[in-house]
């Protein structure tokens, strides 16, 4: 159960505020950007069973990709980013992946695979929900994300790296296309 506070509302009214929602609002833009980075990293690390070295390298690459957003005020905070800010769900998941070496499940050839473009689209959607980007910056960021995926073997034309599963957003993108 969360704490509920009564706060003054415009025009002299009162409204109830959820303490957890207020905690998100009190976060700095840096906290939101760090949470977004963690969510993006987890979105790649878990389905593709990245090893610890790959997680570190991808994290450094994401720091570089997201650097232009430093200091910007986020608009809408996606649910996954909010969850990371509130309770560190994705950070804990990354810690488990790093300690255990990823998922213990074997590769399932029946799992539908998505193209690198689908993955980039889903990752960019998370970024675009938080931040308004000029078209040129949007294209540049998508290109850098594509480069990161290629470095991880995702979308490699010769020997593509398969995902163990597809997150819901990726599945929805694929189903909307078919």
C-alpha positions in Angstrom: 0.0 0.0 0.0 1.3 3.4 -0.9 1.1 6.6 1.1 -1.6 9.1 0.0 -1.1 12.8 0.7 -3.6 15.6 0.3 -2.2 18.5 -1.6 -3.5 21.9 -2.7 -4.8 22.0 -6.2 -5.4 24.9 -8.5 -8.4 27.1 -7.8 -8.4 26.3 -4.1 -9.4 22.6 -4.4 -7.7 19.6 -2.9 -6.5 16.5 -4.6 -4.9 13.2 -3.5 -1.4 12.4 -4.5 0.2 9.0 -4.5 3.6 9.2 -2.8 5.2 6.9 -5.4 4.0 9.1 -8.2 5.4 12.2 -6.4 8.7 10.4 -6.0 8.9 10.1 -9.8 8.1 13.7 -10.3 10.9 14.7 -7.9 13.6 12.9 -9.8 16.1 14.9 -11.7 16.5 14.7 -15.5 19.8 12.8 -14.9 17.9 10.1 -12.9 15.4 9.7 -15.7 18.1 9.4 -18.3 20.0 6.9 -16.2 16.8 4.8 -15.8 16.2 5.0 -19.5 19.7 3.7 -20.2 19.2 0.8 -17.8 15.8 -0.1 -19.4 17.3 0.0 -22.9 20.3 -2.1 -21.8 18.1 -4.7 -20.1 15.8 -4.8 -23.2 18.9 -6.1 -25.1 20.7 -8.0 -22.4 18.0 -10.4 -21.4 16.5 -11.7 -24.7 20.0 -11.9 -26.4 21.7 -13.4 -23.3 24.5 -11.0 -23.3 27.5 -11.9 -21.2 29.0 -9.5 -18.6 31.6 -8.1 -21.0 28.9 -7.4 -23.6 26.7 -5.7 -21.1 29.5 -3.4 -20.0 30.4 -2.6 -23.6 26.8 -2.0 -24.6 26.3 0.2 -21.5 29.3 2.3 -22.5 27.9 2.6 -26.1 24.5 3.6 -24.7 26.1 6.3 -22.6 27.6 7.7 -25.8 24.4 7.3 -27.7 22.3 9.0 -25.0 24.8 11.8 -24.2 23.1 14.4 -26.3 20.0 14.0 -24.0 22.0 15.0 -20.9 20.4 18.0 -19.2 17.2 17.8 -21.2 13.9 17.7 -19.3 12.0 14.5 -20.1 8.4 14.8 -21.1 6.4 11.6 -20.6 8.2 9.0 -18.5 7.4 5.5 -19.9 6.1 2.9 -17.4 9.3 0.8 -17.6 11.5 3.9 -16.9 9.2 4.9 -14.0 9.4 1.4 -12.6 13.2 1.5 -12.7 13.3 4.9 -11.0 10.9 3.7 -8.2 12.3 0.2 -7.4 15.3 -0.6 -9.6 13.6 -3.6 -11.3 15.8 -3.5 -14.4 19.0 -2.8 -12.5 18.3 -5.9 -10.4 17.6 -7.9 -13.5 20.9 -6.8 -15.0 22.7 -7.8 -11.8 21.2 -11.3 -12.1 22.1 -11.6 -15.7 25.7 -10.5 -15.0 26.0 -12.9 -12.0 24.4 -15.9 -13.7 25.7 -15.4 -17.2 22.2 -14.8 -18.6 19.2 -17.0 -19.1 19.5 -20.8 -18.5 16.9 -21.6 -21.1 18.2 -23.1 -24.4 17.6 -21.6 -27.8 14.2 -22.3 -29.2 14.1 -22.4 -33.0 10.4 -21.8 -32.9 10.7 -18.4 -31.4 9.9 -15.7 -34.0 12.9 -13.4 -34.7 12.7 -9.7 -35.3 14.9 -7.7 -37.6 17.4 -5.1 -36.3 15.1 -2.4 -37.6 12.3 -3.7 -35.4 14.5 -3.6 -32.4 15.8 -0.1 -33.2 12.2 1.1 -33.7 11.2 -0.3 -30.2 14.2 1.2 -28.5 13.8 4.6 -30.2 10.1 4.6 -29.2 11.2 4.5 -25.6 13.6 7.4 -26.1 11.0 9.4 -28.1 8.4 9.0 -25.4 10.8 10.7 -22.9 12.5 13.3 -25.2 11.6 15.4 -28.1 14.3 15.1 -30.7 14.9 17.1 -33.9 14.6 14.8 -37.0 18.4 14.9 -37.6 19.2 13.8 -34.0 16.5 11.1 -34.2 18.0 9.6 -37.3 21.5 9.9 -35.9 20.5 8.1 -32.7 18.7 5.4 -34.6 21.8 4.9 -36.7 24.0 4.6 -33.6 21.6 2.1 -32.1 21.7 0.0 -35.3 25.5 0.1 -35.1 25.3 -1.2 -31.5 23.0 -4.0 -32.5 25.3 -5.0 -35.3 28.3 -5.0 -32.9 26.3 -7.4 -30.8 25.5 -9.6 -33.8 21.8 -8.6 -33.9 20.7 -8.3 -37.5 24.1 -9.6 -38.9 23.4 -10.8 -42.4 25.8 -13.7 -42.3 25.5 -15.0 -38.7 22.6 -13.3 -36.9 22.3 -13.5 -33.2 19.0 -15.0 -32.2 16.8 -13.8 -29.4 15.7 -16.2 -26.7 12.3 -14.5 -26.7 10.8 -11.3 -28.0 9.6 -8.6 -25.5 5.9 -7.6 -25.9 6.7 -4.3 -27.7 8.8 -6.1 -30.4 6.0 -8.8 -30.8 3.4 -6.0 -31.2 5.5 -4.3 -33.8 5.9 -7.5 -35.8 2.2 -8.3 -35.5 1.2 -4.8 -36.6 3.3 -5.2 -39.7 1.8 -8.5 -40.8 
